[in-house]
Amino acid sequence: MKHPYTLGQRLLTIDKVCVSYDRPILEAVSGTIDNIQREGMQQGQVVCLLGPSGVGKSQLFRCIAGLQRPTSGSVRLNGAQREVQPGEVGVVAQNYPLFNHRTVWGNLMVAASKTSDTAEQARQRCLALLEEFEMVDTAKSYPLALSGGQRQRVAIAQQLLCSSHFLLMDEPFSGLDPLAKTKVCETIIRVSMTNELNTIIVVTHDVESAIRIADTLWVLGRERNADGKLISGASIKEVYNLAEMGLAWDPDIESRKEFFEMAAALKGRFATL
């Protein structure tokens, strides 16, 4: 089912990003994310970056996060002309790193204090996210006492507190059983809808989970030469606007034949990249 929406301000611009070492890794990668507006909703944006292993997803991840300067090109936020700076984009790694010697509340306060004007403002922001994620009862717990799903939610909250509405997630579905994947999908969708400007970029190999959560898919890949051999230097080869295709924001997407058709098409595309 296709839901009506409009596009607002430009939130992220990836402009001809190249990364080279002894050979090209990324070659003129370009992409944009605009604010999705749906009447009566705080929609947020979820973009999934897909591609075969070794294609350069991690390099692009680091460039978007401001952790690595590209060889050429730039990544800019909110229409600004300057490049993204470290800390402006929250990063949730696979192992959900937290300060084990601090409680959940302590972890969040450390993050909130970096971007809050007063201690009271930081406290209110932390409390709001704990309530949003239904984790108020874990505030005094230490990370080692939490389940994997709880640690993930705390890590997401932590990064939202110290970033500017941008969140990068690295393989959040890796090694999870189907039930756990469903919970992670629900968490990501929920986070995206807590603020109109929240923008989540998920790097993943999991095609099915990507279709479940995303409004847009970016497929990173390489060209082949006349002999069929891969040429160094990846770029975004396909952009799938799932919202325009009527495949976004559908809680029952997995029951539709279009879901299976899209998953099959993406897996087939991988074989060419």
Phi, psi and omega per residue, in radians:
M1 nan 2.258 -3.125
K2 -1.565 2.194 -3.135
H3 -1.765 2.408 -3.137
P4 -1.184 2.467 3.096
Y5 -2.757 2.846 3.020
T6 -2.270 2.879 3.118
L7 -1.900 2.330 3.130
G8 -1.844 -2.367 -3.018
Q9 -1.129 2.669 3.052
R10 -1.267 2.189 -3.097
L11 -1.767 -0.613 -3.113
L12 -2.569 2.416 3.088
T13 -2.260 2.118 2.980
I14 -1.821 2.009 -2.958
D15 -2.042 1.726 3.033
K16 0.860 0.868 -3.118
V17 -1.290 2.209 3.053
C18 -2.132 2.428 3.020
V19 -2.289 2.171 -3.139
S20 -2.332 2.507 2.964
Y21 -2.095 -1.925 3.012
D22 -1.399 -0.185 3.096
R23 -2.666 2.829 3.107
P24 -1.157 2.346 3.032
I25 -1.807 -0.881 3.054
L26 -2.087 2.414 -3.063
E27 -2.289 1.812 3.065
A28 0.958 0.889 3.089
V29 -1.315 2.180 3.137
S30 -2.341 2.494 3.096
G31 -3.011 2.748 3.128
T32 -2.383 2.683 3.015
I33 -2.261 2.223 3.099
D34 -1.951 2.725 3.115
N35 -1.183 2.095 3.102
I36 -1.506 2.228 -3.096
Q37 -2.067 2.128 3.063
R38 -2.160 2.304 -3.041
E39 -1.004 2.267 3.080
G40 1.344 0.173 -3.080
M41 -2.358 2.631 2.879
Q42 -1.673 1.715 -2.930
Q43 -1.414 -0.867 -3.024
G44 1.243 2.975 -3.067
Q45 -2.214 2.401 3.053
V46 -2.282 2.006 3.109
V47 -2.019 2.268 3.098
C48 -1.855 2.266 3.101
L49 -1.747 1.992 -3.091
L50 -1.983 2.778 3.077
G51 2.866 2.766 -3.134
P52 -1.117 2.812 3.103
S53 -1.047 2.443 3.079
G54 1.387 0.129 -3.053
V55 -1.433 -0.327 3.141
G56 2.101 0.232 -3.129
K57 -1.056 -0.726 -3.121
S58 -1.135 -0.648 3.103
Q59 -1.125 -0.763 3.120
L60 -1.162 -0.681 3.072
F61 -0.931 -0.870 -3.091
R62 -1.156 -0.641 3.107
C63 -1.158 -0.759 3.135
I64 -1.113 -0.627 -3.130
A65 -1.330 -0.156 -3.088
G66 1.376 0.200 -3.121
L67 -1.505 -0.218 -3.122
Q68 -2.549 2.285 3.063
R69 -1.426 2.247 3.070
P70 -1.156 2.770 3.070
T71 -1.064 -0.667 3.014
S72 -2.689 2.916 -3.066
G73 1.487 -3.113 -3.060
S74 -2.690 2.806 2.985
V75 -2.128 2.174 -3.081
R76 -2.245 2.552 -3.135
L77 -1.903 2.517 2.969
N78 0.926 0.643 3.069
G79 1.331 0.037 -3.135
A80 -1.207 2.724 3.133
Q81 -1.554 -0.328 3.134
R82 -1.492 2.749 -3.139
E83 -1.271 2.692 3.097
V84 -1.006 2.483 3.129
Q85 -1.882 2.607 3.089
P86 -0.950 2.337 3.135
G87 1.732 -0.324 3.127
E88 -1.327 -0.456 3.113
V89 -1.981 2.139 3.102
G90 -1.249 2.513 -3.116
V91 -2.173 2.106 3.070
V92 -1.896 1.836 -3.125
A93 -1.373 2.967 -3.055
Q94 -1.066 -0.607 -3.061
N95 -1.653 0.155 3.080
Y96 0.863 1.075 -3.080
P97 -1.117 2.234 3.092
L98 -2.337 2.891 3.044
F99 -1.390 1.857 -3.061
N100 -1.186 -0.357 -3.137
H101 -1.528 -0.012 3.095
R102 -1.996 2.626 3.058
T103 -1.236 3.018 3.049
V104 -0.966 -0.811 3.137
W105 -1.051 -0.739 3.131
G106 -1.113 -0.714 3.094
N107 -1.049 -0.772 -3.105
L108 -1.221 -0.677 -3.124
M109 -1.151 -0.638 3.084
V110 -1.022 -0.768 -3.139
A111 -1.202 -0.808 -3.069
A112 -1.149 -0.559 -3.105
S113 -1.137 -0.381 -3.124
K114 -1.293 -0.425 -3.039
T115 -2.217 0.266 3.121
S116 -1.971 2.573 -3.116
D117 -1.346 -0.545 -3.117
T118 -2.396 2.837 3.100
A119 -1.103 -0.619 3.139
E120 -1.181 -0.695 3.091
Q121 -1.096 -0.734 3.102
A122 -1.068 -0.755 -3.133
R123 -1.089 -0.748 -3.124
Q124 -1.157 -0.666 3.123
R125 -1.163 -0.716 3.110
C126 -1.119 -0.785 -3.120
L127 -1.097 -0.704 -3.137
A128 -1.077 -0.722 -3.136
L129 -1.262 -0.653 3.076
L130 -1.067 -0.703 3.117
E131 -1.193 -0.731 -3.141
E132 -1.062 -0.692 -3.108
F133 -1.612 0.126 3.106
E134 0.961 0.847 -3.098
M135 -2.259 0.376 3.135
V136 -1.021 -0.633 -3.096
D137 -1.269 -0.128 3.112
T138 -1.778 0.059 -3.017
A139 -0.974 -0.617 -3.102
K140 -1.636 0.047 -3.127
S141 -1.475 2.731 3.064
Y142 -1.676 2.650 -3.068
P143 -0.901 -0.662 -3.090
L144 -1.173 -0.273 3.125
A145 -1.599 -0.029 -3.078
L146 -1.639 2.721 2.993
S147 -1.309 2.925 3.111
G148 -1.023 -0.736 3.132
G149 -1.133 -0.669 3.104
Q150 -1.171 -0.728 3.106
R151 -1.058 -0.707 3.133
Q152 -1.090 -0.774 -3.132
R153 -1.122 -0.677 3.093
V154 -1.143 -0.737 3.121
A155 -1.092 -0.688 3.103
I156 -1.133 -0.826 3.136
A157 -1.047 -0.747 3.129
Q158 -1.009 -0.812 -3.097
Q159 -1.256 -0.591 3.073
L160 -1.129 -0.594 -3.114
L161 -1.211 -0.543 -3.058
C162 -1.883 0.104 3.111
S163 -2.067 -3.117 -3.077
S164 -1.928 1.084 3.086
H165 1.297 0.067 -3.135
F166 -1.905 2.396 -3.103
L167 -2.420 2.212 3.044
L168 -1.876 2.284 3.130
M169 -2.119 2.253 -3.079
D170 -1.773 1.919 3.083
E171 0.807 1.015 -3.091
P172 -1.210 -0.207 -3.111
F173 -1.774 0.001 -3.034
S174 -1.087 2.211 3.050
G175 1.298 0.184 -3.096
L176 -1.665 2.594 3.045
D177 -1.372 2.945 -3.060
P178 -0.983 -0.702 -3.127
L179 -1.151 -0.751 3.127
A180 -1.130 -0.665 3.093
K181 -1.064 -0.732 3.127
T182 -1.055 -0.730 3.140
K183 -1.142 -0.685 3.115
V184 -1.155 -0.736 3.077
C185 -1.006 -0.789 3.141
E186 -1.087 -0.697 3.125
T187 -1.110 -0.800 -3.116
I188 -1.096 -0.781 3.119
I189 -1.081 -0.737 -3.128
R190 -1.101 -0.783 3.130
V191 -1.073 -0.733 -3.106
S192 -1.083 -0.462 -3.057
M193 -1.746 0.169 3.088
T194 -1.472 -0.260 3.090
N195 -2.690 2.408 -3.110
E196 -0.955 -0.573 -3.060
L197 -1.643 -0.096 3.129
N198 -1.027 2.225 -3.080
T199 -2.283 2.039 -3.071
I200 -1.984 2.216 3.053
I201 -1.963 2.098 -3.067
V202 -1.934 2.115 3.046
V203 -1.634 2.129 -3.032
T204 -2.702 2.735 2.955
H205 -1.706 -0.176 -2.984
D206 -1.468 1.681 -3.049
V207 -1.087 -0.819 -3.085
E208 -1.093 -0.788 3.137
S209 -1.136 -0.633 3.113
A210 -1.064 -0.764 -3.140
I211 -1.137 -0.599 -3.117
R212 -1.131 -0.621 -2.973
I213 -1.849 -0.368 -2.914
A214 -1.586 2.692 2.884
D215 -1.728 -0.337 3.139
T216 -2.503 2.458 3.046
L217 -2.032 2.318 2.992
W218 -1.916 2.263 3.119
V219 -1.956 2.019 -3.122
L220 -1.606 2.302 -3.109
G221 -2.806 3.091 -3.109
R222 -2.076 2.788 3.040
E223 -1.439 2.893 3.034
R224 -2.091 2.604 3.106
N225 -1.466 -3.050 -3.072
A226 -1.105 -0.387 3.113
D227 -1.581 0.038 3.131
G228 1.488 0.110 3.138
K229 -1.537 2.526 -3.129
L230 -1.178 2.441 3.097
I231 -1.740 2.347 -3.141
S232 -1.059 2.522 3.090
G233 1.834 1.740 -3.099
A234 -1.645 2.675 3.023
S235 -2.523 3.033 3.111
I236 -1.350 1.917 -3.053
K237 -1.552 -0.513 -3.122
E238 -2.414 2.462 2.982
V239 -2.167 2.093 3.123
Y240 -1.886 1.981 3.097
N241 -1.510 1.576 -3.070
L242 -1.145 -0.529 3.101
A243 -1.109 -0.769 3.136
E244 -1.198 -0.510 -3.135
M245 -1.460 -0.052 -3.125
G246 1.334 0.374 -3.110
L247 -1.935 0.121 3.129
A248 -1.810 2.677 2.999
W249 1.079 0.581 3.127
D250 -2.018 1.873 -3.116
P251 -1.119 -0.294 3.138
D252 -1.866 0.398 -3.051
I253 -0.976 -0.601 -3.078
E254 -1.195 -0.238 3.138
S255 -1.601 -0.042 -3.071
R256 -1.714 2.499 -3.138
K257 -1.117 -0.506 3.125
E258 -1.090 -0.538 3.104
F259 -1.086 -0.848 -3.115
F260 -1.199 -0.622 3.110
E261 -1.150 -0.735 3.117
M262 -1.139 -0.762 3.131
A263 -1.072 -0.755 3.138
A264 -1.129 -0.717 -3.135
A265 -1.128 -0.719 3.139
L266 -1.150 -0.745 3.132
K267 -1.133 -0.631 3.070
G268 -1.164 -0.651 3.116
R269 -1.144 -0.646 3.130
F270 -0.952 -0.672 -3.066
A271 -1.118 -0.328 -3.121
T272 -1.679 -0.085 -2.994
L273 -1.791 nan nan
